[in-house]
Amino acid sequence: MNFGKHVKRKALYCCSVSVVGLLIACLIGFAMGVGLVDVHLEEEAHAAASSGTSSETSSTSGALKKNSAPQSQAQAVSSPTQVALDGISAVEGSATITTQGFTLSADSQAAVQSQIATFEADGYTASFVLADITTGRTIAYNADAQIYSASSAKAPYLISLFSTGTVDLNSVAQSADAQSATVHQKVDAVLRNSDNASYDWLYKTYGLDCFNTWAEQAGAASRMGDRGGYLFTSARDMAKLWTAGYGFLFAGQTAGCRTSRPNRCNGCPET
């Protein structure tokens, strides 16, 4: 869930000691987002003749014609997260509440819209995408609004380092050598306190190519560039990155770098 303008952020303090535990805690914290209270998602059958929707277990996403974009990028990330990536790709990107794989009741629609209206009345931009990782059922609002990432980019960048093999997660978790111990300390500081100095050290040391490769393979259009380890991005792209992160942390999915040298992206130093 992305929110624009000057939204104050509270520091996230994770309980786990290990690098893996910290990443998992960060993933869970992000998935919780900002709560939409008392929203009951009531499923209704989608008639194929009227909506063009495929069955729940189908790997294709065509329910919303305006957003039935090709899935070639997202397909680079294999199941079990593919169904969620398909749902995220299928929802509309406009400033309307849209769903994929289920239909909101009138009361639920009104409840969500009321909370969005309250938020926007204070001059903020609301943008969110929430997806069920196993069924692909997705709800979104303003999914493609471009909003500055600020510190929300930090954990996805860290996951990209480990998922692409640029940094060996096991070595870092065990502080197996001096470099790994340093990375462990920097990652710990970023995930516990959103420490800017540690994050700057990490993306300046390992570069941005691995994040951009990982994002492309997750089907996300956002890229890091002249803003360093930060970027303008959308709720749709952030949802795809966190889905890819879930695949790495819980399903063993990895994304390779586009280089002939193993465990290293172009421009990234050896660990």
N, C-alpha and C positions, 0 to 999 in steps of 0.2 A: 504494500500500500504506500503510495507516494502522496505527499502533501506539499503544496507550493507555498511561496512567500515566506514570511518570517515566523515559522512555527518553532517554538522553543522545544528543545530536545532534552530529555533526562538521560543521564548516563546509565548504561546497562551494565550491571554487575553480575557476572556469571559465577556459579558456585564451583564448577568443575576445575580440577587442577591441570588435567592433561590438555594438550592441544586439541585432540579429537573431541574431548568433552566440551571444550570451549566452543568449537565450531558447531557442534550439535546444539548446545544451548543457544547460540546466536541464531541458528536456523529456526529453532522452535519459537524464540522471541519474535523474530520477524514474521513468522507465519501467523502468530496471534494478532499482530497488527493493532489497529484501533478498533475496538469491539463495536459491532453493530448489534445492539441489544434486542432480544425478543423478536428476532427475525426467524420465521418458520418457513423453511424451504419446502414447499409442497410440490411433489412431483405430479405431472400430468403427462399423459401419453401424447407424443408428437405424431400426428398423422403424416405419413410419408408423402401422401399426395399433395398436402397443403404446405408443408414446411421443407420438404427435401431432407429431413433429418435422418441420419442413419441410426442403427440400434446402439444401445449403450456400449456394447463391446466392440463396435466397429472402430477401425483405426483411421477412418476418413472423417473429415469435418466439413459438412456442407450445409448445416442448418441455417446459417445466416449468409445469404447470397453475397452481401456486400463485403464479407470478409473471408470468403472461401479462397484464401491465397494459397499458392503452392507451398508444400511442406518440405521441400527438398533440404533446406537447412536444418529444420528440426529433426528430420529423419536420421541425421548423423548421430543423434543420441538415441540409443536403442531402448526398447521396452525394458523395465516396467514403467518408465516415466513418459513414454511416448503418448499414452492416452491423455495425460495431463497437458502435455505440450500442444496436442491437437485442440483440446478445449480452449486453452489460452489463445491460440491462433485464431480460433473461430469467432470469438465474441467481437462485437462491434467496438469501434474506438471512439465513438462520439460521446457527448455529454448527456447520455441517457443510460438508464439501468438496463443492461442486457444480460441474458443468460444463455448457456449452452448445456444441453442434456437434461434440463428440468425447467419448469415454469413457476414463477412466483405467484402466489395468490394475490388478490387485490389488496388485502390487508398488509401483507408482507411488503409488497411494492411500495405502499404508502408509508410504511414504517421506515424503510431505507431512505426513501426520498425526503422524508421529514428531517432525518438526521443530516443528510447532505445539505439540505437547504439551510439548516441552522449553522453549519460550518461555513458555507459560502456567504451567508449573510454578514459574517465578520470580515469579509474581504479575502478569504483564502481560496485556493484552488483545491478541489477534491479530485482524487484520481486513485482508483483501486482495481485490482484484479485478484480474486480469490478462487482457487481451484482445488478440487478434491484430487489428491495424487493418485488414487486408485481407480476412480470412475471417470475422471475428466470433466465432471460437472463443474461449471464455471459461472461466476457472476462478476460483472465488471461495470465500471462507470468511468467515462473519460479516459479510457485505457491508453490512448496514444498521446495524451498531453505531455509535452516535453517540459520536464522540471529538473532543476539542478539537483544532482544526487547528494551533495554534501557527504556526510560520513556514511550514508547508506551504501556507498560503493565499496567500503573497506572490506567487509567480510566476503562478498563475492570475489573481489580481487584475490584475497588469500586462498579461497577455495580453488581459484584458477591455477595458482601456483602449484598446489598439491595435485590437482586433477590432471594437469598436463605433464606432471613428472619433473617440472622445473626444479622443485624442491621435494626431497623425499620425506614424506610425512612421518614414516617410522623413525628415520634418523633424527628428525626434529623433535619428535615426542620423547625420544630417549636421550636427547642432547649428545648424540654419539661422537661428535667431534666439536672443535671450537666453533666452526661456522654454524653448525646445527644448533649449538647451544645459544649462539647469538640470535639466530632466527627464532628459536623457541622463546627467548625473552622478548623479542620485538612483537611476535604474534600474540603472546600473552598480554602485553601492554595494549595492543590495538583492540583485542576482543574484550578485555576487562574494562578499559577506561577510554576507549576510542582515542588513544594517544596519537597525536598528529606527527610528532617527531619520529616515532617508531614506524608509523605508516610511510612517511616520506622516505625513510631509510630503505624500506622494503621495495617500494616501487621504483626508486632510483637505482637500487642494486640489481633488481631482476627485470626491470623494463616493463613494457606494456604489451608486447607482442603476444605473450601467452594468454593474457586476459582477452585480447581481441580475437585470437583463434578460438578460445573456449566459448566466447559469446557467439561467434559465428556458428559454431557447431551446435549450440543450443537454439539456434534460430532467432537470436536477438539481433536487432539492427544497431544497437548502441555500441559505440567504440570509445576507448580512451585515446586521447591525443594531446593537443596543446594545453589542456588543463591538468596534465599530469595524471595522477591516480583518481581524478574526479571527472565527471562528465554530466552532460544533459542526457536524461534518459526518460523512459516512460514506465508506467505501472506494468504494461504488458511485457516489456523487456525484462524488468526486474523479476516478474513472476517466472519467466522462462529461466533466468539465471538461478533463482532459488530452487526451481524444479531440477535443474541440472545439478545443483549442489546436493539436493536430496539424493539424486541418483548416485553421486560419488560417495557420500557418507554412509548410505544405507544399502545400496544395491551394487556397489563395486564398479560403477560405470566410470570410465576415464575418458579424457579427450587428449589425443596426441597433438604434439606441436608439428607445424609444417616445416620440418627440417630433417636432414638425414642423420643428424647426431642425436642419439637417444638422450632423454632426460634433460634436454636443453632447448630453449627457444632461440630464435635469431636475436642476437644482442644480449642474451642472458648469460651471466657468468656461471661457471661450474659451482656446485655446492660441495 
